Amino acid sequence: MYCGRCSSPPLQRMLEISRESQLGLGGMRLSAMGGDVTAISTHPEWSALQRARTVNAAVVSPASCLAAEPDAVVRVGDYVDGLPLFVRIRRGVEIVQPLMSVLRAGLCLGNTPKDTLPPPISEALTTLDKTVKAAASSLKIVTLPGTEKQVYQSTRCLYELIGRTLMVQMLGPTSPTASKQKSSSRSRINTSACFSSTFSSKESISSAMQKVACDNYLAIPLDGTPPVNFRKSCDKVQPSRGIVWESLLGFENVSYSVPAANDLGERILDPEIKGSLATGFPQLIAALDRLASPSCTYSVPKQSIIKRIAQLGMALQKFHDNGIIHGDINPSNLLIGKTEVIPLDPLSIPCGTIAQAGTPGWCPNEQLLHEPVQPCSDVYPMGLLLAKVLGATIYGEQRKYIIPTNSGNSKVSVFHNPGVLINLTTTSMSTEACAAWRSFLERCLSSDMSKRPASGKVFAQQLTDLYTEHTVPGEYNQSLQIGTLGRVMIEGHHQIAHLVDD
């Protein structure tokens, strides 16, 4: 194990443990010249940490075990920080112990163990236990639609297992134009956020989006091939698709920070261990492994996020070259891969036509008001993404409209040629830089489509020139944790991993 700030073992670094220290090792002194390592490893506090590594580690099984074992821990992929992600599946039901309690009470058997019961009773309990386990093992084992492949279908929705997209975790799901909506405290979503204009105006956007996200489930093939995502809506199962795993390495200069003190109250690390995720991943693993309850915070530069938004513009140009727009750009529909930005679940609206769906707060005025859309309609939500990164405030005239829906008329409010405020007191950018960013954002958000960048490519080129000349300072600090960050046991060796329950 190594410390995140140097390549030498921590016990070879200068470390003094006096009589007054928490470890209380009788004034023993360790230094770079050496020391009694055994005294440390046998100390009760250190031993508790060692036990936490093994006793609390979940034993990993291959996916094929799901056909025979009711409970299993199966790897499904890598989480955004590069650590493996495991799903703990629990289908078993304990039946013997409750029955034993009934038998002891009814037959006055006291604490008689199971193996000393009359043979007929003991055999009946064993048979019942095997039958229950066999029945539990077949639960949620289905045939993947369109194939003959046997898979385990998750009980929980995909967004509950994998969590929110990186962009949602950093920017939040709510549009900067809708800060006062009830959806400001939104639940996790990571799939299609679009829904038709038939949604009830009394229903929060968060609730409506979550209903769509809840249709997606995780399918784990028993043959060990990668898991897939399939959607189950209105009792109809749609074709499956592969899962794209996001990565923090899709952003530049991401760093990590691991706290020093663990739950045992020790001070066995530096006050704070920091490093680069791209070049210091082994040191990150070592630092996490020395904590009884591992935890970590990641820092993503805002400049790096803006570069990915420019990359998104180029990805959308592929739609625009084919005469269509995506039509549903928002943080929950964007995946950050190691080398690309992937816009999910496009509405694929032909240019010059009227959209039949959209996400209020993120779609442009023309889309919401049933007017023809153009490639610059995709520029509007990208401008909102930039506003979120910059912490800008959208202000100005709001106009109210009544629009027709399948369930009647609905009232909507939209900004007309909004202004953009970048608070100089909360940013270290110069007045000149703030003015340049404000001008660009106001053009992207203009109600006059002719004033926006004409397409994704034009947007990307202008944004690249802007962030190159006026760098955006600051960073987002996130724990980015899903489930439990702990340990799993693989062939007798423990490993730091994310663990979620299904």
Stockholm file with secondary structure:
# STOCKHOLM 1.0

chainA/1-502         MYCGRCSSPPLQRMLEISRESQLGLGGMRLSAMGGDVTAISTHPEWSALQRARTVNAAVVSPASCLAAEPDAVVRVGDYVDGLPLFVRIRRGVEIVQPLMSVLRAGLCLGNTPKDTLPPPISEALTTLDKTVKAAASSLKIVTLPGTEKQVYQSTRCLYELIGRTLMVQMLGPTSPTASKQKSSSRSRINTSACFSSTFSSKESISSAMQKVACDNYLAIPLDGTPPVNFRKSCDKVQPSRGIVWESLLGFENVSYSVPAANDLGERILDPEIKGSLATGFPQLIAALDRLASPSCTYSVPKQSIIKRIAQLGMALQKFHDNGIIHGDINPSNLLIGKTEVIPLDPLSIPCGTIAQAGTPGWCPNEQLLHEPVQPCSDVYPMGLLLAKVLGATIYGEQRKYIIPTNSGNSKVSVFHNPGVLINLTTTSMSTEACAAWRSFLERCLSSDMSKRPASGKVFAQQLTDLYTEHTVPGEYNQSLQIGTLGRVMIEGHHQIAHLVDD
#=GR chainA/1-502 SS CCCTTCSSCGGGSCEECCTTSTTCCTTCEEBTTBCCHHHHHTSHHHHHHHHHHHTTCEECCCGGGGGTCSEEEEEEEECTTSCEEEEEEECCCCCHHHHHHHHHHHHTCTTCCGGGSCHHHHHHHHHHHHHHHHHHHTTTEEECTTSCCEEEEEEEEHHHHHCSCHHHHHHCSSCTTCTTSGGGSCCCCCSCCCEETTSCTTSCHHHHHHHHHTTEEEEEETTSCCCEEEEEETTEECCCEECCCCCGGGSSSCEEEEESCCTTCCCCSCSEEEEETTTCHHHHHHHHHTSSSCCCEEEEEHHHHHHHHHHHHHHHHHHHHTTEECCCCSGGGEEECSSCEEECSCCCEETTSBCSEECTTTSCHHHHTTCBCCGGGTHHHHHHHHHHHHTCEEESCEEEEEEEETTEEEEEEEESSCEEECCGGGCCCCHHHHHHHHHHHHHHTCSSGGGSCSSHHHHHHHHHHHHHHSCCCCEEEECCCCSEEEEEEETTEEEEEEEEEC
#=GC SS_cons         CCCTTCSSCGGGSCEECCTTSTTCCTTCEEBTTBCCHHHHHTSHHHHHHHHHHHTTCEECCCGGGGGTCSEEEEEEEECTTSCEEEEEEECCCCCHHHHHHHHHHHHTCTTCCGGGSCHHHHHHHHHHHHHHHHHHHTTTEEECTTSCCEEEEEEEEHHHHHCSCHHHHHHCSSCTTCTTSGGGSCCCCCSCCCEETTSCTTSCHHHHHHHHHTTEEEEEETTSCCCEEEEEETTEECCCEECCCCCGGGSSSCEEEEESCCTTCCCCSCSEEEEETTTCHHHHHHHHHTSSSCCCEEEEEHHHHHHHHHHHHHHHHHHHHTTEECCCCSGGGEEECSSCEEECSCCCEETTSBCSEECTTTSCHHHHTTCBCCGGGTHHHHHHHHHHHHTCEEESCEEEEEEEETTEEEEEEEESSCEEECCGGGCCCCHHHHHHHHHHHHHHTCSSGGGSCSSHHHHHHHHHHHHHHSCCCCEEEECCCCSEEEEEEETTEEEEEEEEEC
//
